[in-house]
Amino acid sequence: MNTKHWSSTLGTELDWVEEEYLSLNLGDKRLDKRLKKIVSVMTKRGGTSLPDIFGNWSDTKGANRFFQIRKYVMIR
């Protein structure tokens, strides 16, 4: 399991995310920040389970909670 804390990986990885999601507005700045972190980490370490991607329980739980927010799910 990758034990590196995801917030320590932010830097240039987050720069492109900031640019790509410049107009992001989920109605809560904390959610905007969390999504940007999730995107940054998942693009760097994707293709595996959430615990392996995020490296610790608190970050994994935070990502999982974010994905469970139903009001941001697009229904087609």
N, C-alpha and C positions, 0 to 999 in steps of 0.2 A: 504494500500500500504506500502511496506517496504521502509522506508526512509533512511536506512543506506547506505552510499556511498560505492560503490563496491570496490574502491581502499583501503578502510580501512579494508576490509575483507581479504586482501592478507596476507600471512604469510605461515603457514604450508600447507594451501590449495594450494598455488601456488607451493610449493616444489615438489609435485608429478607431477604437470603439467610440470614444468621445466625439470624434469627427463624424462617424457614420450615424450616430444616434443624437446628433446635435439638437434636433427638434423634438426629441422624445419627451412626452409629458404624460405620465401615468396617473397624474393627480396627486402624487406624493413624492417628494424629492428623494426620500429613502428608497422607494421602489425603483425610481429611475437609476439610482446609484447601484442598487443590488443587481438589476438587470444588466447593467454595463459590466459589473464584475463577473457575473455568471457567464456572459458572452465571451469575455476576455479569457477566462480560465478554460471554458469548454472548447474554444477554438484551439487553444494550446495543448490541452490534454484530453481531447474528446476521444470517443470510441471505446470507452470503458464505463464502469459503473460510477454513479455519483460519489460514493465514498472514496473511490480511487482518484477521481478527478479533484475533489476538494480536500482530501487528506485528513480531515478531522470531523468529528461529529457535529460540532456547532455550525461549521460552514455547510456541511451536507444538509443538515436540518434546515438552515436558512434557505438554501436553494430549493429544497423540497417544498417548503412553505410557500415560496414564491410561485412555484409551478402549480400549486393548488388554489391560487387566487382565481376564482371562477369569473369574476367580472372582466378579466382581460382576455378571456378565451374567445376567439372569433368563431362564430357558428356560421357555416356555409349552407 
